Amino acid sequence: MSNTFKNVVLVKSFLFLLIVLWGGYNTTSLGIKSGDNLITDLGNLLFMVFSVFYLLNAFFLLKFKSLGSRTYLPLILLFIVLGFISEVLNPMQINRDYFYLIIFYVVSPLFFITQGMVLSMLISKSFREKFQ
């Protein structure tokens, strides 16, 4: 079961990277300059810092460190909050191409499903013992 857990964490991390790459691709393809909206650049900076912590958390989960299990749920909640805050401050201008269709209709739902899978495994008694 630990191999399954590690595989799900790796898939979740890969899907997260695809979403982040899509965001960067979308920003560059629309020609949005970072200096145009200095107030909303704070949101981009926060998301960049969050992305680093999210990927570090995946590393801690793969190594069965207790820090990874304790910070996983707060990071999921922070991801949702940052998404809503960034959308309120700076609504997305989306280039609706094939990459958009794949990310929004395949990758994002799979990402949230794998997040739930990891969370449910972390809640199970057998995995709580592995993170002690």
DAJORA-V906068 format. One record per residue. PSI is psi in whole degrees, -180 to 180 (* if undefined). OMEGA is omega in degrees with one decimal (* if undefined). D_FIRST is the distance of its C-alpha to the first C-alpha in whole Angstrom. Layout:
((PSI OMEGA D_FIRST) (PSI OMEGA D_FIRST))
//
This chain:
((-27 178.7 0) (-31 175.5 4) (-39 177.1 5) (-44 178.3 5) (-47 -179.6 6) (-40 179.0 9) (-41 179.4 10) (-40 177.8 11) (-41 178.5 12) (-43 178.7 14) (-43 179.2 15) (-42 179.7 16) (-40 177.6 18) (-43 178.6 20) (-39 176.7 21) (-43 178.3 23) (-37 176.5 24) (-41 178.8 26) (-43 178.7 27) (-43 177.6 29) (-39 177.4 30) (-41 177.7 32) (-43 177.3 33) (-42 177.9 35) (-43 -178.8 36) (-41 179.1 37) (-44 -178.7 39) (-34 -178.2 41) (-27 177.4 42) (-8 177.6 44) (31 178.9 45) (127 179.6 44) (144 -177.2 46) (-24 -179.0 44) (-7 -177.3 47) (-42 -177.4 48) (86 -175.6 47) (-33 -179.7 46) (-42 -177.8 45) (-13 174.5 42) (-25 175.3 41) (-38 176.6 40) (-41 177.8 37) (-39 177.3 37) (-44 177.5 37) (-41 180.0 34) (-34 177.2 32) (-46 177.8 32) (-42 177.2 31) (-42 -178.6 28) (-40 177.7 27) (-46 179.2 27) (-37 -179.9 25) (-42 178.9 23) (-34 173.2 22) (-39 177.4 22) (-40 177.3 19) (-40 176.8 17) (-45 178.8 18) (-35 176.7 17) (-41 179.6 14) (-31 180.0 13) (4 -179.9 14) (43 175.8 13) (143 -176.8 17) (-29 177.3 18) (-37 179.2 20) (-42 -178.8 18) (-32 -179.0 16) (-29 -176.0 20) (-1 -174.9 21) (-52 -179.3 19) (-44 176.2 21) (-34 178.2 24) (-37 176.4 23) (-46 180.0 23) (-39 177.7 26) (-37 176.9 28) (-44 -179.8 27) (-45 -179.6 28) (-46 178.9 31) (-37 177.8 32) (-45 179.0 32) (-43 -179.2 34) (-45 -179.2 37) (-33 179.0 37) (-35 178.2 38) (-45 -177.7 40) (-39 -175.5 42) (90 -179.0 42) (140 -175.9 41) (136 169.7 39) (113 -168.9 41) (133 171.0 39) (107 -174.0 40) (84 178.5 39) (-168 -178.4 38) (-33 178.0 35) (-41 176.7 33) (-47 -178.8 34) (-42 -179.7 33) (-45 -177.9 30) (-49 -173.9 29) (-30 -174.8 30) (-11 178.6 29) (-58 -171.9 26) (-49 -177.8 24) (-48 177.2 25) (-41 177.3 23) (-37 178.2 20) (-47 -179.7 20) (-34 176.1 20) (-45 -179.8 18) (-33 174.2 15) (-44 177.9 16) (-37 177.9 16) (-45 179.2 12) (-44 179.9 12) (-43 179.4 14) (-34 175.8 13) (-38 179.1 9) (-30 -179.9 12) (-27 -177.7 14) (150 -175.0 12) (-39 -177.5 13) (-36 179.8 9) (-29 175.3 9) (-34 179.1 13) (-32 179.7 13) (-26 -177.4 11) (9 -180.0 14) (* * 17))
//
